[in-house]
Amino acid sequence: MSVRVPAMLLSLSLLIFLAATSPAAGVFPDFNGDGAITLDDLTYFVHQFQLCRQGKSWDAACDLTWDGALNRADSLLMVEAYLANPPTPGRYLVFDSARSGGAGNNDVYLYDCKTASLVSLPGLNTADKEECPAITADARYIAFDSGRSDSVGTYDIYLYDRSAGALVAVPGLNASGAQYTPGISAYSRYLAFHSSRAGTVGGYDIYLYDRAAAALVSLPGLNSTADDLTPSVSADGRFIAFMSYRGGATVHVYLYDRNTNSLVSLPGLNSSPYNDGDPQISTDGRFIVFDSSRGPDSNDVFLYDRKSSSLLTLTGLNFSGASNGAPSISSDDRYIAFMSNHRTGHEDAYVYDRTTSSVIVSPSSDSAPTANAESPHLN
């Protein structure tokens, strides 16, 4: 006797099977806008997937890999995001600060924008400096760099697991020399960073570490004889945004595609003779947020849309007469974290809401001149 399985249930089962047997990175596809990835979102995706396979009109918001179709890669990302069930995008802000009361003279902190309070990070900070943190979309993992005494090089990349309250081993990542400014993919599989280790093409090169393989990933065609710095990586590990001095005395933003092993054109993003740097790429690879000296202030934050090849308006973000920079973008593309010296004369961290065009939060709580809240990064 045969048993008929409803088509929707069969599709859901197939997607979960694919996710369980194949690696994926993760995004935040909250289609109904309730701040979480629920069965409703997964069911909606399955329906749109079926429409696409039938040659019918479907919702482009479900194209998580942004390649113009719904396919296996989109399914993998959708199910992993559903199974991970990350918190509200933009809720958690990680940053480093020299504020009083820390374990060392510069520590990593985690701020909950919903409760307006700091979250404990037991076992992360030491008496040495911990800097340049980045957080995953599910707010579980925090990557950072540090010159602590057990480092392999002068500075190393570390990974902290909030669930375990402990560091996670990253064998084969660090080397002699220095490793700085980690960028982490949405669910922690990939860690991008720059390093001065032996064998670099330039003074500093970009590297990508795959936690699944516990090994570095080859990046042919990315690095140059100039310094290549501050990488960030998309959710699936395909795109790496970084800044480089390869064009001369000024620094510009570049984008590397691992599928083609080549740089991607970014018409309208860079602005010679000005400096454009500190890029952060969105989870789906569509947006790049960066800072530039082209603005009316000494430094301002800009948002570039790869789909339209244009800069988007960020009304109310940049503080007049101040230096605004080091931005990051939340996993749903709604919020932008950045730092500015407009209020206290030193850098504080802020969060901007693109929906309301307003700055909504700052975790700064210490007005001392050494209490900078720097390198802000949102989940």
C-alpha positions, -999 to 999 in steps of 0.1 A, spaced: 0 0 0 15 34 -10 13 65 11 8 99 -5 29 126 11 16 162 8 37 181 -17 45 209 7 56 185 35 78 166 10 94 199 -2 101 209 34 116 175 41 138 177 10 151 212 19 160 201 54 177 170 40 198 191 16 208 215 44 218 186 66 240 170 39 256 201 24 275 231 38 259 265 38 265 299 54 232 315 62 212 348 57 182 364 74 152 358 51 124 372 73 97 375 47 68 384 70 87 410 89 81 397 124 118 398 134 124 360 133 127 332 108 97 309 114 79 281 97 58 307 80 89 321 63 101 286 53 67 277 39 65 309 19 100 302 5 89 267 -5 59 280 -23 80 306 -42 105 279 -50 77 257 -65 64 287 -86 99 293 -100 103 256 -109 69 258 -127 80 288 -147 55 311 -129 60 345 -113 77 344 -80 89 367 -52 125 380 -60 130 385 -22 135 347 -20 165 349 -43 190 347 -14 220 342 -36 210 371 -59 216 352 -91 181 357 -107 167 322 -100 157 300 -71 179 269 -69 196 245 -45 219 272 -31 190 294 -21 173 263 -4 205 256 16 207 291 29 170 293 37 169 261 57 201 269 76 188 303 85 155 286 97 173 260 117 196 285 133 167 309 141 188 339 147 177 368 169 164 400 155 189 415 130 206 446 145 198 437 181 234 430 191 263 454 186 299 443 193 327 469 197 360 474 214 367 501 240 393 514 264 367 523 289 374 519 326 367 486 344 379 463 316 402 433 319 429 450 298 436 484 283 413 476 254 385 451 256 357 437 234 321 444 245 286 433 234 257 456 236 220 445 235 202 473 216 168 460 228 176 461 265 201 490 263 226 470 283 260 453 280 260 415 277 286 395 297 314 378 277 331 355 303 365 342 291 369 365 261 390 395 274 425 394 289 450 418 302 462 423 266 444 443 239 413 427 222 402 447 192 383 448 159 355 424 167 329 410 143 297 391 152 277 364 133 241 369 123 229 346 150 250 365 176 267 333 187 302 338 175 325 368 179 358 370 160 385 395 171 422 401 170 446 403 199 483 404 208 478 383 239 507 362 252 497 329 236 495 343 201 514 326 172 522 359 156 525 394 170 487 396 166 463 367 160 427 361 151 405 345 178 370 331 178 347 332 208 316 311 212 290 328 234 271 295 239 301 279 254 316 310 270 350 300 256 373 304 227 370 281 197 401 265 181 410 277 146 439 254 137 459 266 107 446 301 107 473 321 125 510 323 115 541 343 123 538 380 115 505 396 123 468 389 116 443 417 119 406 428 114 386 396 110 355 395 90 331 366 97 304 350 75 268 350 88 271 316 106 308 315 112 321 291 86 344 317 69 369 341 85 385 367 64 415 388 76 446 405 65 481 394 75 518 403 71 529 366 74 557 352 53 547 346 16 526 377 11 524 393 -23 523 428 -7 530 441 27 496 429 39 475 403 20 439 391 24 433 356 35 402 334 39 399 306 65 373 278 61 363 264 95 347 233 79 380 224 63 402 239 90 423 254 63 430 285 43 411 289 10 430 299 -22 422 333 -35 439 336 -69 438 371 -84 429 389 -52 461 402 -36 484 428 -51 519 442 -44 502 470 -24 486 466 10 452 448 8 433 453 41 401 450 62 382 423 44 345 413 50 328 383 36 293 375 24 271 349 40 280 321 16 317 330 14 315 340 -23 322 377 -21 350 395 -2 350 432 1 383 449 10 402 481 7 436 485 -11 463 510 -20 469 492 -53 456 523 -72 483 546 -58 485 569 -28 448 568 -21 429 538 -8 398 524 -26 372 497 -21 374 464 -41 352 433 -44 364 398 -51 342 370 -64 354 335 -55 332 319 -82 352 337 -109 385 343 -90 384 379 -101 375 414 -91 340 427 -96 334 461 -112 319 486 -88 309 516 -110 302 547 -91 316 536 -57 351 549 -56 359 586 -58 394 596 -68 413 616 -55 395 608 -22 400 579 2 373 551 3 378 524 28 366 501 57 340 483 35 315 458 49 295 437 25 259 426 33 250 390 38 236 385 3 264 405 -13 242 432 -27 252 462 -5 286 476 5 287 501 33 320 521 36 335 554 46 350 581 25 367 614 27 346 627 -3 318 639 20 312 674 34 328 663 67 363 650 72 350 614 68 314 602 61 296 568 57 281 558 24 260 528 12 265 513 -23 238 492 -40 254 467 -64 220 460 -81 216 496 -92 253 505 -92 246 536 -72 250 552 -38 219 552 -16 207 582 5 214 579 42 196 610 55 205 618 91 233 594 95 265 615 92 270 640 119 280 674 106 315 686 113 326 652 126 345 622 114 321 594 107 333 559 97 341 522 103 305 511 94 289 477 94 254 466 82 230 443 99 220 409 84 187 423 72 203 454 57 182 477 78 207 490 104 241 505 100 265 508 129 293 533 127 315 554 149 318 592 152 336 618 172 308 644 170 297 643 207 327 639 229 357 646 207 366 609 206 349 580 188 316 566 200 295 538 184 261 545 170 233 526 152 214 541 123 179 528 112 175 531 74 137 527 78 133 557 100 164 576 88 175 583 123 203 574 147 186 552 174 212 540 199 247 544 213 263 521 238 287 547 251 286 551 289 319 566 298 329 601 288 366 598 297 389 607 268 402 571 266 367 555 266 363 552 228 337 527 215 353 516 182 350 490 155 312 486 159 297 455 142 260 444 141 245 410 139 
